[in-house]
């Protein structure tokens, strides 16, 4: 088991430290129910959707070429074109999934300094499986 996750796009391939106590995998099975014209109940169930909630610990400056910084995470979040937004997530057990970042990116500076080179951040992210 790894102590990090890995996020890969066409231009960025970085590992990110996670706070394991705040990490969670959410499984959901969307469904829809309706009443048919004959009065019977119709329903449809979608495939299981996976959503990962990670709390990342990031540094303002590069601590090593393999690990991502706050700037790397922002770059992954800001990917513009829809086909660029799909990332490859490699989880703690080296399983890979195609995901997109959803929701907000709320950075919390945990250091006494605002200097990006010395600062470290806690950032919750949500990743949703695409296929």
N, C-alpha and C positions, 0 to 999 in steps of 0.2 A: 504494500500500500504506500502511495506517495503522500507527502505532506503538502501537496500543491495540486492545483488543476492547471490545465494548459488550454489556452485559447489561440486558435490559428485562423488567420484570414489569408488572402492572397499576398498581403504585404507584411503582416505581423505574425510572429510565432513566439509566444511568451508564456512562461510559467507564472502563476500567481499564488501567493500564500493564502490559505484560508483559515479562518477561525472555526474549527470543527464543531464547537458547541453550538454555533449559530447556523450551521449548514443543514439544509433539509431538501429532500426530494419529495415533490408533490405529484401524485398520480391522480388523474381524473378521467372520468368516462362521460363525456357530454352526451346528452340524450334529449329527445324531443318527443312529446306526447301530444296527441290531438284526437278529436272526436270525428269519426268518419260520417259520411252522409247516411249511413245505415245505423248510426248510433253506437257502433263499436269503437273501442279504443285502438288507435294506431300508434305505433312508436318506432323510433329509429335510434340506434345507439352507435355512436362514433367509436373509432379506435381509442385505446388508452393514450392520453396525452401526458407527457412528462414535462415537469417544470422544476428547475433547480433554483434554490435560494441559497446564495453563498454570501458570506461576509468576508471580503478580501482585506488583507493588510498589505498596503502598498507604500513604497518609499518614493520620495520626491525625485531622487536622482537614481541612476542606474546602479544597482548593487552587484551587478554581474550581467553579462550579456544574455543569459537565459531567462532572467526574471524581469517581469514587467513593472513599469513605474506608473504613477498616476497619469502621466502623459500618454503612455501606451494604452491604458484602459479608456481614456477619453477618445483616443483615435479609433479604437474598436467600436465605441459607442456612436461615434460621429460618421461612420461609413455611410456614404450617400446613396449609391444606386442599390435597388432591391437585391440584385444578385450578389453584390458585395457584402451585404449585411449578414449573410449566412456564414456562421463560424463553425469550426470544428472544435468541440469540447472533448478533451481527454480528461476523464475524471480520476479520482484517487486510485482506482483499480485498473487504470489503463484502458477502460472502455471508451469508445469514441461515439459521438453523436453529432448530428447536424443541428445547430441551434441558432436562435436569434436572441439578442438582448432586448428585453421588454421593460417597460416601466421607466422609472427615473434613475438618475445617477446622482446620489446624494453623498458628497464627500465630507467626511468629518476629520478635521486635522487633530491628531492626537499629540502633537509635539508642541513645546512652548514657543517654537520659532515659526514664523510665517515664511521663512526662506525655503524655497522649494527644494534646494539641495540637501537641507538638513531635516526637512519635515517628513513625517510618515502619516499615513491616512488609513482610515477604516471606511470601506465603501461597500454597502450592500448592493448586490446585483441579482437580477432574475434572468435566467436563461430558459427559453422554451424550445422544445424539440420541434423541428420542422417536418421531418419525415418519419 
